[in-house]
Amino acid sequence: MPRLFGTDGVRGLANRELTADLALGLAQAAAAVLTQGRHADANRAAGRRPVAVVARDPRVSGEFLTAAVAAGLASSGVDVLDAGVIPTPATAFLIDSIGADFGVMISASHNPAPDNGIKFFSFGGTKLPDEVEDRIESYLGRQKLAPIGDGVGRIQRFADAEDRYVVHLLGTLPHRLDGLKVVLDCAHGAAAGVSPETFKDAGAEVVVIGADPDGTNINDGVGSTHLEGLQRAVVEHGADLGIAHDGDADRCLAVDADGNVVDGDQIMAILALSMQQRGTLTDDTLVVTVMSNLGLKRAMAANGIRVIETKVGDRYVLEALGAHGLALGGEQSGHVIMSEFATTGDGVLTGLHLAAEVARTGRSLADLASAMTVFPQVLVNVRGVDHHAMADDEGIADAVARVEAELGDSGRVLLRPSGTEPMVRVMVEASDEASAQRYADELAAVVRERLPL
């Protein structure tokens, strides 16, 4: 049986794979697992029930899934603070800020509206390690906690959740945004209320698009996966820059004044150099994944910044940041983690600090982004292959070695089997796009030939 938890919680088509029954059961199982430990023991000794923060993005299925999760937690003796529609990083912040035992975010991030997901955060607002998720999954179907009388949990509205988060974000800024004109694309998602308010309070003149969620339009032609509208709006309004969030606002991509995309790697380069200059980049080290562009690594090396690589996934970036006590890391997709201020990727926080660097330096975003040269990168997904056999196939290894030798220092190759489906991702970087495409197609053909199902 496949593992229920994926790379970022439990996701599926709402009311088909992700049902109210499953949400209820997951909440009950999580209550049994996540109310163990010293913090929970101290609560019990003081006669207090455990507390969980529950929040969601605005997709319509989040309403019944939130109700099911809250019911599962309260029936297990957990007090629920319902924060309503707020970003995923706001949920993580609030858990840590009020000392809640754990929290639940109901969101499918950048996925379309019919999908949804449930992700859990532990005490301190951190994502769960694989082994804890496995324990929760193993508790499904077991005897649940079933207190009675005053042992059952209460469900209350977390009335000032959004205000607390906005105050926190503003308190992190190294420089106000006065004089900047910023276009925000909120993806009709969880950032629709928070992001415009925070940027305005920070001093920016704000133009907002994608901020009219109706429960079904989240990520629909807007947000970080559909940047065309933001590019047009930045140019039309003569803005200094644009910021795009995804549905749950844990990521951020940007657009410069000319409408050019500034991706997560470029954002990390800008922030890393700024933090190094200000003495806040711990050990002059940046954490990235293996998918980050070769140009980022070269730019960091040229400026004396060490780069640590992890597997793809912000949880692995977080693990490396924690293990080494580092301040900055992230992914090309725009999940950027500033560990001094957040326990997870935070798109609003990232956008604020990016804009603050434009304001602080007086330089354009395009000029700041030129700190790194982006190598053309081509990704080919080879579907319907035996991805489990890739690691042991000598023919594929030989083909990769040949391409790497031909590229030399001017590019690189990465083959990565999918963790969830019969697919191998072939990524090639080269000094020009034609070469990257040619090599990627060649290696994809080898994978199809060598790994038939």
C-alpha positions in Angstrom: 0.0 0.0 0.0 1.5 3.4 -1.0 2.4 5.9 1.8 -0.5 8.2 2.5 1.7 11.2 3.3 3.5 12.8 0.3 6.3 15.3 0.2 4.0 18.0 1.8 1.2 16.3 3.8 -1.7 14.4 2.5 -3.2 15.6 -0.8 -5.8 14.4 -3.2 -9.0 15.3 -5.0 -11.3 16.7 -2.3 -14.4 14.5 -1.5 -12.9 11.7 -3.6 -9.4 10.8 -2.3 -9.4 13.4 0.5 -12.8 12.8 2.2 -14.3 14.2 5.4 -13.9 10.7 6.9 -10.2 10.7 6.2 -9.8 14.2 7.5 -11.6 13.2 10.7 -9.5 10.1 11.1 -6.2 11.9 10.4 -7.1 14.5 13.0 -7.8 11.9 15.6 -4.6 10.0 14.8 -2.6 13.2 14.9 -4.1 14.1 18.3 -2.9 10.7 19.6 0.6 11.2 18.3 1.2 14.9 18.6 0.0 15.3 22.2 2.9 13.2 23.5 6.1 14.7 24.8 7.3 17.1 27.5 5.1 20.1 26.4 1.9 18.0 26.5 2.9 16.3 29.8 3.4 19.8 31.3 -0.1 20.8 30.1 -1.7 17.7 31.6 0.1 18.2 34.9 -1.3 21.8 35.0 -4.8 20.5 34.1 -4.8 22.1 30.6 -5.9 20.5 27.4 -3.6 20.4 24.4 -4.1 23.3 21.9 -4.0 23.1 18.1 -4.2 26.0 15.5 -6.2 25.1 12.5 -6.3 27.2 9.3 -7.0 26.8 5.6 -6.7 28.5 2.2 -10.0 29.8 0.5 -10.8 26.8 -1.7 -14.4 25.7 -1.0 -13.6 22.2 0.1 -11.6 23.6 2.9 -14.8 24.5 4.7 -16.0 20.9 5.2 -12.4 19.6 5.7 -11.8 22.2 8.4 -15.0 21.1 10.1 -13.9 17.5 10.0 -10.4 18.2 11.3 -11.8 20.4 14.1 -14.3 17.7 15.1 -11.6 15.0 15.1 -9.3 17.1 17.3 -12.0 18.3 19.7 -13.4 14.8 20.1 -9.8 13.7 21.1 -9.6 16.3 23.8 -7.7 19.0 21.9 -8.8 22.7 22.1 -9.0 24.1 18.6 -8.2 27.7 17.6 -9.7 28.2 14.1 -7.6 30.9 12.4 -9.8 30.8 9.2 -8.2 31.7 5.9 -4.5 32.6 6.4 -1.2 31.6 4.7 0.5 28.4 5.6 3.5 30.2 7.1 1.1 32.3 9.2 -0.2 29.1 10.7 3.4 27.9 11.5 4.2 31.3 13.0 1.1 31.3 15.2 1.7 27.8 16.5 5.2 28.9 17.7 4.0 32.3 18.9 1.3 31.1 21.2 3.0 27.9 22.2 0.3 25.6 20.7 1.0 21.9 20.8 0.6 21.5 17.1 -1.3 22.8 14.1 -3.1 21.8 10.9 -3.1 23.6 7.6 -5.7 22.7 5.0 -4.4 23.6 1.5 -3.2 22.1 -1.7 -0.8 25.0 -2.3 -0.4 25.7 -6.1 -2.8 22.9 -7.1 -6.1 23.7 -8.8 -9.3 24.2 -6.7 -10.7 20.7 -6.8 -7.6 19.4 -5.0 -6.9 19.9 -1.3 -4.5 18.7 1.3 -3.8 18.4 5.0 -0.4 19.2 6.5 0.6 19.1 10.1 3.0 21.2 12.1 4.5 20.2 15.4 5.2 22.2 18.6 7.3 25.2 17.5 5.6 25.4 14.1 7.9 23.0 12.3 7.0 20.4 9.7 6.8 16.8 10.8 9.7 14.4 10.0 8.8 11.3 7.9 8.9 9.1 11.0 6.2 11.1 12.8 4.0 11.2 9.7 4.4 7.4 9.5 3.3 7.1 13.2 0.2 9.2 12.5 -0.6 7.0 9.5 -0.2 3.9 11.6 -2.7 5.2 14.1 -5.5 5.4 11.5 -8.1 2.7 12.3 -6.8 2.2 15.9 -8.7 3.0 19.1 -9.0 6.8 19.3 -8.7 9.1 22.3 -12.3 9.5 23.5 -12.5 11.7 26.6 -15.9 12.6 28.0 -17.4 15.5 29.9 -15.0 18.4 30.4 -12.2 16.3 28.8 -13.4 17.0 25.3 -11.9 20.0 23.4 -13.5 23.3 22.6 -13.5 25.0 19.2 -13.0 28.8 19.2 -12.3 31.4 16.6 -8.7 32.7 16.6 -9.9 36.3 16.2 -6.6 38.2 15.9 -4.6 35.6 14.0 -4.1 37.7 10.9 -3.2 40.8 12.9 -0.6 39.0 14.9 1.0 37.7 11.7 1.1 41.1 10.0 2.7 42.7 13.1 5.3 39.9 13.0 6.1 40.5 9.3 6.5 44.2 9.7 8.9 43.7 12.6 11.3 41.7 10.5 11.9 44.4 7.9 15.4 45.9 7.7 14.1 48.9 5.6 10.7 50.4 4.8 9.3 50.3 1.3 8.4 54.0 1.0 8.7 55.2 -2.6 8.2 51.8 -4.1 5.3 50.8 -6.4 4.6 47.1 -6.1 2.1 44.9 -7.9 1.0 41.9 -5.9 -0.6 38.7 -7.4 -2.3 36.8 -4.6 -3.4 33.9 -6.7 -7.0 34.3 -5.4 -5.5 32.5 -2.4 -4.6 32.7 1.3 -2.5 35.9 0.8 -5.4 38.0 -0.6 -6.0 39.7 2.7 -2.6 39.6 4.4 -0.1 40.5 1.6 -1.7 43.8 0.4 -2.2 45.0 3.9 1.4 44.3 5.0 3.0 45.9 1.9 0.9 49.0 2.4 1.7 49.2 6.1 5.4 48.9 5.1 5.1 52.0 3.0 4.7 50.7 -0.5 2.2 51.9 -3.1 0.3 48.7 -3.9 -1.5 47.5 -7.0 -3.4 44.2 -6.4 -4.5 41.5 -8.8 -5.7 37.9 -8.1 -7.2 38.9 -4.7 -10.8 38.0 -5.1 -11.1 34.4 -3.9 -14.5 32.8 -4.4 -13.6 29.2 -3.3 -13.1 27.9 -6.9 -10.7 30.3 -8.6 -7.6 29.7 -6.6 -4.5 29.5 -8.8 -6.7 29.7 -11.9 -4.6 31.6 -14.4 -3.0 33.7 -11.6 -0.2 33.4 -9.0 3.3 32.0 -9.1 2.4 29.3 -11.6 0.9 31.8 -14.1 3.0 34.9 -14.2 1.8 36.5 -17.4 -0.9 38.7 -15.8 1.6 40.0 -13.2 4.2 40.7 -16.0 1.6 42.8 -17.9 0.4 44.6 -14.8 3.9 45.6 -13.7 4.6 47.2 -17.1 1.2 48.8 -17.4 1.3 50.4 -14.0 5.0 51.4 -14.2 5.7 49.5 -11.0 9.2 48.9 -9.6 8.5 45.2 -9.2 5.8 42.5 -8.9 5.4 39.7 -6.4 3.5 36.5 -7.1 2.3 34.1 -4.4 0.9 30.6 -4.7 -2.4 29.5 -3.2 -1.2 29.1 0.3 1.5 31.9 0.1 4.5 29.8 1.1 6.3 30.7 -2.0 7.2 33.9 -3.9 8.4 34.7 -7.4 9.0 38.2 -8.7 8.9 40.3 -11.8 11.2 43.3 -12.5 10.1 46.6 -13.9 10.5 45.4 -17.5 8.3 42.4 -16.9 11.1 39.8 -16.7 10.7 36.9 -14.2 13.0 36.7 -11.2 12.9 33.2 -9.9 13.6 31.6 -6.5 17.3 31.2 -7.3 17.7 34.8 -8.2 15.8 35.9 -5.1 18.1 33.8 -2.9 21.1 35.3 -4.6 19.8 38.8 -3.9 18.9 38.0 -0.3 22.2 36.1 0.4 24.4 39.0 -0.8 22.4 41.5 1.2 22.5 39.4 4.3 26.2 38.8 3.8 26.8 42.6 3.6 24.7 43.2 6.7 26.4 40.4 8.6 23.3 38.2 9.0 24.1 35.4 6.7 25.3 32.7 9.2 28.6 31.2 8.3 28.3 32.9 4.9 26.4 29.8 3.8 23.3 29.3 1.6 21.2 26.0 1.5 19.7 25.1 -1.9 18.4 21.9 -3.6 20.0 20.0 -6.4 17.6 21.7 -8.8 19.0 25.2 -8.2 20.7 26.8 -11.2 24.4 26.4 -11.8 24.5 30.2 -12.1 23.5 30.6 -8.5 26.3 28.4 -7.2 28.8 30.2 -9.4 27.6 33.6 -8.2 27.8 32.5 -4.6 31.3 31.1 -5.0 32.5 34.4 -6.6 31.3 36.2 -3.5 32.7 33.8 -0.9 29.4 32.2 0.0 29.3 28.5 0.5 26.4 26.5 -0.9 25.0 23.3 0.7 22.8 21.1 -1.6 19.9 19.0 -0.4 17.3 16.8 -2.1 14.3 18.5 -3.7 11.8 19.6 -1.1 11.6 22.4 1.3 11.6 20.0 4.3 15.1 18.9 3.4 16.2 22.5 3.1 14.7 23.1 6.6 16.6 20.1 8.0 19.9 21.4 6.7 19.3 24.9 8.0 18.5 23.4 11.4 21.4 21.0 11.4 23.9 23.7 10.6 22.3 26.6 12.4 22.0 28.6 9.1 19.8 31.6 8.2 18.8 31.3 4.5 17.8 28.5 2.1 15.2 27.6 -0.4 14.2 26.3 -3.8 14.1 27.6 -7.3 10.3 27.4 -7.2 10.2 30.3 -4.7 10.1 28.5 -1.4 12.6 30.7 0.5 13.2 30.1 4.2 14.6 32.9 6.4 15.1 30.9 9.6 15.6 33.9 11.8 11.9 34.9 11.2 10.1 31.7 10.0 10.0 28.0 10.4 8.9 27.3 6.8 8.9 29.0 3.4 7.0 32.3 3.6 6.1 34.1 0.4 4.9 37.3 2.0 8.1 37.5 4.1 10.3 36.8 1.1 8.5 39.4 -1.0 8.8 42.0 1.7 12.5 41.5 2.2 13.2 41.5 -1.6 11.3 44.8 -2.0 13.2 46.1 1.1 16.5 45.4 -0.6 15.4 47.4 -3.7 14.4 50.3 -1.4 17.5 50.0 0.7 20.0 50.0 -2.2 18.1 52.3 -4.6 18.9 49.7 -7.3 16.4 48.2 -9.6 15.3 44.6 -9.2 16.8 43.8 -12.6 20.2 45.2 -11.5 20.1 43.2 -8.2 19.2 40.0 -10.1 22.1 40.4 -12.4 24.3 39.2 -9.6 23.9 35.8 -11.1 23.8 34.6 -14.7 21.0 32.1 -15.2 22.1 29.1 -17.2 19.4 27.7 -19.6 17.8 24.8 -17.9 15.6 22.2 -19.6 13.5 19.7 -17.8 12.0 16.6 -19.5 9.7 14.3 -17.7 9.9 10.8 -19.0 6.7 9.0 -18.0 5.7 5.4 -18.1 9.2 4.0 -17.2 10.5 1.7 -14.5 11.9 4.6 -12.4 13.0 2.2 -9.6 15.6 0.6 -11.9 17.3 3.8 -12.9 20.0 3.8 -10.2 21.4 0.4 -11.3 21.3 0.9 -15.1 24.8 1.1 -16.5 23.6 2.3 -19.9 22.0 5.3 -18.4 25.1 6.0 -16.2 27.3 5.8 -19.3 25.1 8.2 -21.2 25.1 10.7 -18.3 28.9 10.5 -18.0 29.2 11.2 -21.8 27.0 14.3 -21.7 28.8 15.6 -18.5 32.1 15.2 -20.2 30.9 17.1 -23.3 29.5 19.9 -21.2 32.5 20.2 -18.9 32.3 23.2 -16.7 29.6 24.9 -18.9 26.7 22.8 -17.7 25.4 19.9 -15.6 23.1 16.9 -15.7 20.6 15.7 -13.1 18.4 12.6 -13.4 15.8 12.2 -10.7 13.3 9.4 -10.3 9.8 10.4 -9.1 8.9 9.3 -5.7 5.2 8.9 -6.5 4.8 7.7 -10.1 6.6 5.8 -12.9 8.6 8.8 -14.2 12.2 10.0 -14.4 12.9 13.7 -14.5 15.8 14.6 -16.8 17.3 18.1 -16.2 20.2 19.6 -18.2 21.8 22.9 -17.9 24.1 24.4 -20.6 25.5 27.6 -21.8 22.8 27.9 -24.4 19.2 26.6 -24.5 19.6 24.7 -27.8 22.4 22.5 -26.3 20.4 22.0 -23.1 17.4 20.9 -25.0 19.4 18.6 -27.3 21.2 16.8 -24.4 18.0 16.5 -22.4 16.2 14.9 -25.3 19.1 12.5 -25.9 19.1 11.4 -22.3 15.3 11.1 -22.2 15.5 8.8 -25.2 18.0 6.6 -23.4 15.8 6.4 -20.3 12.8 5.4 -22.4 14.8 2.7 -24.2 16.5 1.4 -21.0 13.6 1.4 -18.6 10.5 0.0 -20.2 7.7 -1.0 -17.9 
